[in-house]
Amino acid sequence: MSDTPSVDLSIIIVSWNVVDLLRACLNSISNDHALKLSNSDSGYIRTEIIVVDSLSQDTTTTMVASEFPYVKLIAQSENVGFTKGNNIGFEQAVGRFLMLLNPDTEIIGDALSRMVDYIEKHQNVGIIGPHTLNTDGTTQSSRRRFPTIATGFFESTWLQNWGPESILDRFYVADKPDDGVYDVDWVQGSALLARRQLYQDIGGLDTEFVMYSEELDWCKRAKDAGWRVVYFGEAHIFHHGGKSSEQSGARKHILFQQSKLRYFFKYHGNFVATVLRIFLLSSYLCQILIESAKSALGSKRQMRNERIRTYWQVVRSGLRVS
C-alpha cells in the first residue's frame, strides 16, 4: 500500500441476514453527493464500500453483487461475528479514513462528508461519531463517558431504574446537547469514523469482544494513545437497532454481559470483574424466580417461559471471561 492512498474514505459494513436493511443502507450512502463511489474524480471524497458478509442465509451476497457492483463484497465461509468481521474489513481497506457502519443504519443527507470534513480539519481527532436517531426520529443515545465500577452494576441491569440518576446521566453524557460537537470518551460503533493513523497506532478491534463493548475498548485504547474522540451532533443517521443481534436470543444476553465483564477485567482487574460476574449471575437467577412466579399465576405464560429458558442459558454459561 502506498503512503498516500487513492481512496479517502473506506466504509466497512459487516452484515448477517439483513438483506433489506443492507440495501437501504447502501442506497442511503449514495445520497451523500459529495462521495464518489465509482472513481476518483477530483472535487469528491473518493470512497470505497466494503461489505463483509458473515455467512448470511438470505440473498445478501447476490443482492450486493447485482445491485451494487462497485461494492467490494467479502463473503465469509462462517459467521465470523461483528468484531472479527470489521477487522477483516480493516485489512482490505485502503482509505485515509475508516468508517464502521452497521447494516441497519441509513445515512441522512451529507452526514458522511460532513464527518470527513471535520476530522480532516482536526488532526488530533482520531474517532468521530454522529448524532444517531431511532427509526421514529427520536435521539438514540450514542455518546458515552467511560463506565465507572458503579456504572457496571447499574447500567443495563435490573438495578437501572433504581440507581442514582447521576451515575447513568454521567455515563450517557446527559449534560451535553444532542446537536452539539464536543469531546467524549467513546461513541457507539453503529457509525464510527476513524483516522487510518489511529488504526496503525493501536491496531484493530480486540476480537476477545465478540460483539458489544468492542468500540468502548477501541476508544479507550485510542484515548490512552493520546487521540481525541468527538461526538459530532451536526451529522445525522438512522439506526434501526440491533436487527442482526435480535436473531440470537440468549446468545445476545451472554455476549453482552461477557463483553461488559471483559472490559472490567481488562481495565479494573480480576477482583472487580469477579464481583460483577457474581452480581450479574445472581440477577438472572432472581429474574428466573420472578418470571416463574408470574407464570405460575397465569400471567403471559408463553412469554414468561421463554424468558426463563433464556435466563437459564445465561446462568449455565457462567459468563466466564479470561
Residue, then its C-alpha position, 0 to 999 in steps of 0.5 A: m500500500s502506498d503512503t498516500p492512498s487513492v481512496d479517502l474514505s473506506i466504509i466497512i459494513v459487516s452484515w448477517n441476514v439483513v438483506d433489506l436493511l443492507r440495501a437501504c443502507l447502501n442506497s442511503i450512502s449514495n445520497d451523500h453527493a459529495l462521495k464518489l463511489s465509482n472513481s476518483d474524480s477530483g472535487y469528491i471524497r473518493t470512497e470505497i464500500i466494503v461489505v463483509d458478509s458473515l455467512s448470511q442465509d438470505t440473498t445478501t451476497t447476490m443482492v450486493a453483487s447485482e445491485f451494487p457492483y462497485v461494492k467490494l463484497i467479502a463473503q465469509s465461509e462462517n459467521v465470523g461475528f461483528t468484531k472479527g468481521n470489521n477487522i477483516g474489513f480493516e485489512q482490505a481497506v485502503g482509505r485515509f479514513l475508516m468508517l464502521l457502519n452497521p447494516d441497519t443504519e441509513i445515512i441522512g443527507d451529507a452526514l458522511s462528508r460532513m464527518v470527513d470534513y471535520i476530522e480532516k480539519h482536526q488532526n488530533v481527532g482520531i474517532i468521530g461519531p454522529h448524532t444517531l436517531n431511532t427509526d421514529g426520529t427520536t435521539q438514540s443515545s450514542r455518546r458515552r463517558f467511560p463506565t465507572i465500577a458503579t456504572g457496571f452494576f447499574e447500567s443495563t441491569w435490573l438495578q437501572n431504574w433504581g440507581p442514582e440518576s447521576i451515575l447513568d446521566r454521567f455515563y450517557v453524557a446527559d449534560k451535553p446537547d444532542d446537536g452539539v460537537y464536543d469531546v467524549d470518551w467513546v461513541q457507539g460503533s453503529a457509525l464510527l469514523a476513524r483516522r487510518q493513523l489511529y488504526q496503525d497506532i493501536g491496531g484493530l478491534d480486540t476480537e476477545f469482544v465478540m460483539y458489544s463493548e468492542e468500540l468502548d475498548w477501541c476508544k479507550r485504547a485510542k484515548d490512552a494513545g493520546w487521540r481525541v474522540v468527538y461526538f459530532g451532533e451536526a451529522h445525522i443517521f438512522h439506526h434501526g437497532g440491533k436487527s442482526s443481534e435480535q436473531s440470537g436470543a440468549r446468545k445476545h444476553i451472554l455476549f453482552q454481559q461477557s463483553k461488559l465483564r471483559y472490559f472490567f477485567k481488562y481495565h479494573g482487574n480480576f477482583v472487580a470483574t469477579v464481583l460483577r460476574i457474581f452480581l450479574l449471575s445472581s440477577y438472572l437467577c432472581q429474574i428466573l424466580i420472578e418470571s416463574a412466579k408470574s407464570a405460575l399465576g397465569s400471567k403471559r405464560q408463553m412469554r414468561n417461559e421463554r424468558i426463563r429458558t433464556y435466563w437459564q442459558v445465561v446462568r449455565s454459561g457462567l459468563r466466564v471471561s479470561 
